[in-house]
Amino acid sequence: MEKKNKKLLTLKNTQINKNSLFTHISKILEKRKYQAGMYANCEVTLIYFKINYYIYNEIIYISILVRESQKCQ
């Protein structure tokens, strides 16, 4: 059997366009990569938020303790 178009694969009488297959797979990978980046960015933002929240609460707690200790003196 002679191949006229090298871009086509024949698999049990079914033709698959390699370029179309590659294009669709590339789009899927790019979309997933973008989604993974967004998820990672969101998680990093939450990490910083939680760290800042913890530090803020500790500072408030310590400032209350200092104020209360100054009242007792």
C-alpha positions as CSV (number, residue, x, y, z in Angstrom):
1,M,0.0,0.0,0.0
2,E,1.5,3.3,-1.1
3,K,1.1,6.3,1.2
4,K,0.2,9.5,-0.6
5,N,0.0,11.7,2.5
6,K,2.7,11.1,5.1
7,K,0.7,13.1,7.7
8,L,-1.9,10.4,7.9
9,L,-1.7,7.2,9.8
10,T,-3.7,4.2,8.8
11,L,-5.0,2.0,11.6
12,K,-7.4,-0.7,10.6
13,N,-8.9,1.3,7.8
14,T,-9.1,4.5,10.0
15,Q,-7.1,7.5,9.1
16,I,-5.8,9.8,11.8
17,N,-4.3,13.2,11.0
18,K,-1.1,13.5,13.0
19,N,-1.1,17.3,13.0
20,S,-4.7,17.4,14.3
21,L,-3.9,14.9,17.0
22,F,-0.8,16.9,18.0
23,T,-2.8,20.1,18.1
24,H,-5.5,18.8,20.3
25,I,-3.1,17.1,22.7
26,S,-1.0,20.3,22.9
27,K,-4.2,22.3,23.7
28,I,-5.1,19.9,26.5
29,L,-1.6,20.0,27.9
30,E,-1.4,23.8,27.8
31,K,-4.8,24.2,29.5
32,R,-3.8,21.8,32.3
33,K,-0.5,23.5,32.7
34,Y,-2.3,26.9,33.0
35,Q,-4.7,25.4,35.5
36,A,-1.9,23.9,37.5
37,G,-0.1,27.2,37.6
38,M,-3.2,29.0,38.8
39,Y,-3.7,26.4,41.5
40,A,-0.1,26.6,42.6
41,N,-0.3,30.5,42.7
42,C,-3.5,30.3,44.8
43,E,-1.9,27.9,47.3
44,V,1.2,30.1,47.6
45,T,-1.1,33.1,48.2
46,L,-2.9,31.2,50.9
47,I,0.3,30.3,52.6
48,Y,1.4,33.9,52.8
49,F,-2.0,35.0,54.0
50,K,-2.0,32.4,56.8
51,I,1.5,33.3,57.8
52,N,0.6,37.0,57.9
53,Y,-2.6,36.3,59.8
54,Y,-0.7,34.2,62.4
55,I,2.0,36.9,62.8
56,Y,-0.6,39.6,63.1
57,N,-2.5,37.7,65.8
58,E,0.7,37.0,67.7
59,I,1.6,40.7,67.7
60,I,-1.9,41.6,68.8
61,Y,-1.8,39.0,71.6
62,I,1.6,40.2,72.8
63,S,0.6,43.8,72.7
64,I,-2.5,43.0,74.8
65,L,-0.2,41.1,77.3
66,V,2.2,44.0,77.5
67,R,-0.7,46.5,78.0
68,E,-2.2,44.3,80.8
69,S,1.2,43.9,82.5
70,Q,1.7,47.6,82.4
71,K,-1.7,48.2,84.1
72,C,-0.7,45.8,86.9
73,Q,2.5,47.7,87.7
